């Protein structure tokens, strides 16, 4: 029999919490939300540690295993066979088993090394980007009964890339697993309903949050030249598209809006294409040229934190871009929740956005004031946007209203209350 790793604590006080994911680094939505959970758990008095295939956390608290990353060559080879057709090779099955054993060994070592009382698994038990890691986690949790919060940002049935697969047994076993020591958390009500319908698993909805109790500091000297660095003329409006360049963000709608405003403006896209290729970025460049719109793809000059480029030029924080923007565009077709929405509210920027499904069900009913459109940019959207840009005092009043709603519904205090209830459920006090 394998040695059981008992939880160190029988109460929810001063826990050693272990975050587990494929990647805990960069500006993807999961990594950014972990930063917020980490901050709140620290304020609650808990110690935090980190397990992933890529990490940007303190080394003394981190456990790096390259095979945990979804971009590891072995994992990519497995995915290529699992999600291309309805059969898989014997070699793939064997390799899945080998990697699962390897990762489970390291997960056990992580728990022992840092005396972990509670695991928080970030998307690794809902999206099968690394099947061996999900299986390793499911087996380890079943064997040890360690209290676990499975934080699900996306599910495999929401992605067309997983519609055809030869991994039904794996998906049923671990994406997500139905085990008594796991408390499941989703980020919207639709995911909660779908999880219950498809698996019978009940989940607690916890929305994405921002630190609304502490407003952002005012713009400082560092970023006063950001418009010049991004080549935005003095008489032009700074329109910010604060997302990755991927098709579901529908950035072509933002380009069309800027064209139809009939005002001098530059559209700045803050993020790069990510791991989904560059075809869409090329399409946007060609579309902007056809529309006569100036677009700056500024991923080399805007990052989550300030810094310098290899050539020594300033890199501005995403917060700097928000604070100097005149307007934020967010025309996504689908979002799990909407980090860019919350960020725009936090930095008090007027927002033009599509009413994607989760916005309509979980956010809009709370009374937020935005310029929202459905499937396309209509005349009313253009007229309202132009009016806001030309009447900044009205935009400011709208932003103040939204900030107060953000503090009420999507603050760190909200997250702390939900986490306290979950921990009490896990540890019985």
C-alpha positions in Angstrom: 0.0 0.0 0.0 1.2 3.5 -0.7 1.7 5.8 2.2 -1.3 8.0 3.0 -0.6 11.7 3.4 -2.9 12.9 6.2 -3.8 16.6 6.3 -1.8 18.4 8.9 -4.7 20.4 10.3 -8.2 19.6 11.5 -9.3 23.3 11.5 -9.3 26.1 9.0 -6.7 28.2 10.8 -3.2 28.9 9.5 -3.3 26.4 6.7 -0.5 25.5 4.3 -2.3 25.9 0.9 -0.9 24.4 -2.3 -1.9 25.9 -5.6 -1.6 23.4 -8.5 -1.9 24.2 -12.2 -0.2 23.6 -15.5 1.1 27.2 -15.5 1.2 29.8 -12.7 2.9 32.6 -14.6 2.1 35.4 -17.1 -1.1 37.3 -17.8 -3.5 34.6 -18.7 -6.8 34.8 -16.8 -6.1 31.8 -14.5 -2.7 33.1 -13.4 -4.1 36.5 -12.7 -6.9 35.2 -10.7 -4.5 33.1 -8.6 -2.7 36.3 -7.6 -6.0 37.6 -6.2 -6.8 34.4 -4.3 -3.3 34.3 -3.0 -3.6 37.9 -1.7 -6.8 37.1 0.1 -5.6 33.9 1.6 -2.5 35.7 2.8 -4.6 38.3 4.5 -6.6 35.4 6.1 -3.3 34.2 7.7 -2.6 31.1 5.5 0.7 30.1 3.9 0.7 29.5 0.2 2.9 27.3 -2.1 2.9 26.6 -5.8 3.2 23.6 -8.1 3.2 23.9 -11.9 5.1 23.5 -15.1 5.9 27.2 -15.3 6.1 29.4 -12.2 6.8 33.1 -11.4 6.4 32.8 -7.7 9.1 32.9 -5.0 11.5 30.0 -5.5 11.5 28.9 -1.9 7.7 28.4 -2.1 7.6 26.8 -5.6 7.8 23.2 -6.9 8.5 23.2 -10.6 7.8 20.1 -12.7 8.3 20.7 -16.5 6.0 17.8 -17.4 3.1 19.6 -15.7 3.1 22.3 -18.4 0.6 21.9 -21.3 3.4 22.9 -23.7 5.8 20.2 -22.7 6.6 18.1 -25.8 5.4 14.9 -24.3 2.1 16.4 -23.3 1.6 18.0 -26.7 2.3 14.6 -28.4 -0.3 13.0 -26.1 -2.9 15.7 -26.9 -2.3 15.4 -30.7 -3.3 11.8 -30.5 -6.1 12.2 -28.0 -8.0 15.1 -29.6 -7.7 14.5 -33.3 -10.0 11.5 -33.8 -12.0 8.8 -31.9 -9.1 6.3 -31.4 -5.7 6.5 -29.7 -2.6 4.4 -30.0 -1.4 1.9 -27.4 1.8 4.1 -27.1 -0.3 7.1 -26.1 -2.1 5.1 -23.4 1.2 3.8 -22.1 2.7 7.3 -22.1 -0.3 8.8 -20.3 0.2 6.2 -17.6 3.9 6.9 -17.3 3.5 10.6 -17.1 0.6 10.2 -14.6 2.9 8.2 -12.3 5.7 10.7 -12.7 3.5 13.7 -11.8 1.8 11.9 -8.9 5.2 11.2 -7.4 6.1 14.9 -7.6 2.7 15.9 -6.2 3.2 13.7 -3.2 6.7 15.2 -2.8 5.2 18.7 -3.0 2.7 17.9 -0.3 5.3 16.4 2.0 7.9 19.1 1.4 5.6 22.0 2.2 3.3 20.2 4.7 0.3 21.0 2.5 -3.1 20.9 4.3 -5.3 22.0 1.4 -4.9 21.8 -2.4 -6.4 24.5 -4.7 -6.3 23.1 -8.2 -6.6 25.8 -10.9 -8.3 24.5 -14.1 -6.2 21.3 -14.2 -9.3 19.2 -13.3 -11.6 20.9 -15.8 -9.7 21.6 -19.0 -7.7 18.6 -20.3 -4.7 20.5 -21.5 -2.6 18.1 -19.5 -4.4 14.8 -19.2 -1.7 13.0 -17.1 -1.7 15.9 -14.6 -5.5 15.7 -14.2 -5.4 11.9 -13.7 -2.5 12.2 -11.3 -4.4 14.7 -9.2 -7.6 12.6 -9.2 -5.8 9.5 -8.1 -3.7 11.3 -5.4 -6.8 13.0 -4.0 -8.7 9.7 -3.9 -5.8 7.9 -2.2 -5.1 10.6 0.4 -8.5 12.2 1.0 -6.7 15.6 1.1 -9.1 18.5 1.3 -9.2 20.1 -2.2 -10.8 23.1 -3.8 -11.1 22.5 -7.6 -11.3 26.0 -9.1 -12.8 25.6 -12.6 -12.4 28.5 -15.0 -13.3 26.5 -18.2 -14.7 23.1 -19.0 -13.7 20.8 -21.8 -17.2 20.7 -23.2 -17.1 24.5 -23.8 -14.2 24.2 -26.3 -14.7 22.9 -29.8 -11.1 21.6 -29.9 -12.2 18.8 -27.5 -15.4 17.9 -29.3 -13.7 15.0 -31.1 -11.6 12.9 -28.8 -10.3 9.5 -27.8 -10.2 10.4 -24.1 -13.7 9.6 -22.9 -12.4 7.4 -20.1 -9.9 10.0 -19.0 -12.4 12.9 -19.1 -14.9 10.9 -17.1 -12.3 10.0 -14.5 -10.7 13.4 -13.9 -12.3 16.3 -15.7 -13.6 16.8 -13.1 -13.5 13.9 -10.7 -16.4 13.4 -8.3 -14.7 12.7 -5.0 -15.9 13.5 -1.4 -12.9 15.6 -0.4 -13.2 18.0 -3.4 -15.2 21.2 -3.2 -15.9 22.5 -6.7 -15.8 26.2 -7.5 -17.0 27.7 -10.8 -16.9 31.3 -12.0 -20.4 31.7 -13.4 -23.9 30.4 -13.0 -24.0 28.8 -16.4 -21.0 26.6 -15.6 -22.6 25.7 -12.3 -25.8 24.5 -14.1 -23.9 22.6 -16.8 -21.6 20.9 -14.3 -24.6 19.6 -12.4 -26.5 18.6 -15.5 -23.5 16.7 -17.1 -21.9 15.1 -14.0 -24.3 15.5 -11.0 -21.6 17.5 -9.2 -22.7 20.6 -7.3 -20.4 23.6 -7.3 -20.1 27.0 -5.5 -20.0 30.0 -7.9 -17.3 32.5 -7.0 -16.9 35.4 -9.5 -13.7 37.0 -10.5 -12.8 39.9 -8.3 -10.7 43.1 -8.0 -9.4 44.9 -4.9 -12.2 47.5 -4.9 -11.7 48.3 -1.2 -8.4 49.9 -2.3 -8.7 52.1 -5.4 -5.7 52.3 -7.8 -3.2 55.0 -7.1 -3.4 58.1 -9.4 -1.2 58.1 -12.5 2.4 58.9 -11.7 5.4 60.4 -13.6 6.6 57.0 -15.0 3.7 56.6 -17.3 3.1 60.2 -18.3 4.8 59.6 -21.7 2.8 56.4 -22.5 0.9 58.1 -25.3 4.1 59.3 -26.9 5.6 55.8 -26.6 2.6 54.3 -28.3 2.7 57.0 -31.0 -0.8 58.4 -30.2 -1.1 62.0 -31.4 -2.1 64.6 -28.9 -5.4 65.3 -30.5 -6.4 61.6 -30.8 -8.4 59.5 -28.4 -6.6 56.5 -26.8 -8.9 53.5 -27.2 -7.7 50.4 -25.3 -8.5 46.8 -26.2 -7.0 45.0 -23.1 -7.2 41.4 -24.3 -5.2 38.7 -26.1 -5.4 38.6 -29.9 -7.7 35.6 -30.4 -10.8 35.2 -32.6 -13.3 35.0 -29.8 -12.3 38.5 -28.7 -13.8 39.8 -32.0 -11.4 42.7 -32.1 -12.6 43.5 -35.6 -15.7 45.1 -34.0 -13.4 47.5 -32.1 -11.7 48.4 -35.3 -15.1 49.1 -37.0 -16.3 51.2 -34.0 -13.2 53.4 -34.2 -13.7 53.8 -37.9 -17.3 54.9 -37.5 -16.7 57.3 -34.6 -15.4 59.9 -37.1 -13.0 61.2 -34.4 -9.2 61.1 -34.3 -8.4 57.9 -32.4 -5.9 55.1 -32.1 -6.8 51.5 -31.0 -4.2 50.0 -28.8 -4.2 46.2 -28.3 -2.4 45.4 -25.1 -1.7 41.6 -25.4 -0.1 39.3 -27.9 -1.7 36.4 -29.8 -0.6 33.8 -27.2 -0.6 30.1 -28.2 -3.3 30.2 -30.8 -1.2 31.3 -33.8 -0.8 34.6 -35.6 -3.3 34.3 -38.4 -6.0 36.4 -36.6 -3.4 39.1 -35.9 -2.6 39.3 -39.5 -6.2 39.5 -40.4 -6.7 42.4 -38.0 -3.8 44.3 -39.5 -5.2 43.9 -43.0 -8.7 44.8 -41.8 -7.5 47.9 -40.0 -5.7 49.0 -43.2 -8.9 48.5 -45.2 -10.9 50.5 -42.7 -8.3 53.3 -42.4 -7.9 52.8 -38.6 -4.6 53.2 -36.8 -4.0 50.1 -34.6 -1.0 49.6 -32.3 -0.3 46.0 -31.3 1.6 46.9 -28.1 2.4 43.7 -26.4 6.1 44.6 -26.5 5.4 47.8 -24.5 2.6 46.8 -22.2 2.9 44.0 -19.6 1.4 43.1 -16.2 4.3 44.8 -14.5 6.5 47.7 -15.5 10.0 46.9 -16.9 12.3 47.4 -19.9 12.5 45.9 -23.3 15.7 44.2 -24.5 16.5 47.5 -26.2 16.0 49.5 -23.0 12.7 51.1 -23.8 10.0 51.4 -21.1 7.5 48.7 -20.6 4.3 50.0 -19.1 2.0 48.1 -16.7 -1.5 47.2 -17.9 -2.7 49.5 -15.1 -0.9 52.4 -16.8 -2.7 51.7 -20.1 -6.0 51.6 -18.4 -5.4 54.9 -16.5 -4.4 56.8 -19.6 -7.1 55.3 -22.0 -10.1 57.4 -22.9 -12.2 54.3 -23.6 -12.1 50.5 -23.3 -13.4 48.2 -25.9 -14.4 44.6 -25.1 -16.4 43.0 -27.9 -15.9 39.3 -26.9 -18.3 36.7 -28.1 -17.7 34.4 -25.1 -16.0 34.9 -21.7 -15.9 32.7 -18.7 -16.5 35.8 -16.5 -14.6 38.8 -17.8 -11.4 40.0 -16.3 -11.2 42.9 -18.7 -14.7 44.0 -17.7 -13.7 44.1 -14.0 -10.4 45.9 -14.8 -12.1 48.6 -16.7 -14.6 49.1 -13.8 -11.7 49.2 -11.3 -9.7 51.8 -13.3 -12.9 53.8 -13.9 -12.9 53.7 -17.7 -16.0 53.9 -19.8 -16.6 50.6 -21.6 -18.1 49.6 -24.9 -18.6 45.8 -25.0 -20.7 43.0 -26.4 -23.3 41.5 -24.1 -21.8 38.1 -24.0 -23.9 35.4 -22.3 -22.3 35.5 -18.8 -22.4 39.3 -18.8 -26.1 39.2 -19.5 -26.9 36.6 -16.8 -24.4 37.3 -14.0 -23.3 40.9 -14.3 -25.7 43.2 -16.2 -28.7 42.6 -13.8 -26.6 44.2 -11.0 -27.0 47.6 -12.7 -23.7 48.3 -14.4 -23.8 51.1 -17.0 -21.9 50.3 -20.1 -22.5 50.7 -23.8 -23.4 47.1 -24.8 -24.3 45.7 -28.2 -25.3 42.2 -29.3 -24.0 40.7 -32.5 -22.7 43.7 -34.3 -21.9 47.4 -33.8 -25.1 49.3 -34.6 -25.7 53.0 -35.1 -26.8 53.4 -31.5 -23.5 52.0 -30.2 -21.6 54.5 -32.3 -23.7 57.4 -31.3 -23.5 56.6 -27.6 -19.8 56.1 -27.7 -19.1 59.3 -29.5 -21.3 61.1 -27.0 -19.3 59.7 -24.0 -16.0 60.7 -25.6 -17.2 64.3 -26.2 -18.8 64.6 -22.7 -16.2 63.2 -20.3 -18.2 64.4 -17.3 -20.9 62.0 -18.1 -18.4 59.2 -18.6 -16.9 60.0 -15.2 -20.3 59.7 -13.5 -21.0 56.4 -15.2 -17.6 55.1 -14.1 -18.1 56.2 -10.4 -21.5 54.4 -10.4 -19.9 51.2 -11.8 -17.0 51.3 -9.3 -19.5 51.3 -6.3 -21.3 48.3 -7.8 -17.9 46.6 -8.3 -17.1 47.1 -4.6 -20.4 45.7 -3.6 -20.4 42.6 -5.7 -16.9 41.7 -6.9 -14.5 42.8 -4.2 -11.8 41.0 -2.3 -14.2 41.1 0.7 -16.7 39.0 -1.4 -13.9 36.5 -2.2 -12.8 36.3 1.5 -16.4 35.5 2.6 -16.8 32.8 0.0 -13.4 31.2 0.8 -14.0 31.3 4.5 -17.2 29.4 4.0 -15.4 26.8 1.8 -12.6 26.3 4.3 -15.1 25.9 7.1 -16.9 23.2 5.0 -13.6 21.5 4.3 -12.3 21.4 7.9 -15.5 21.4 9.8 -15.2 24.7 11.8 
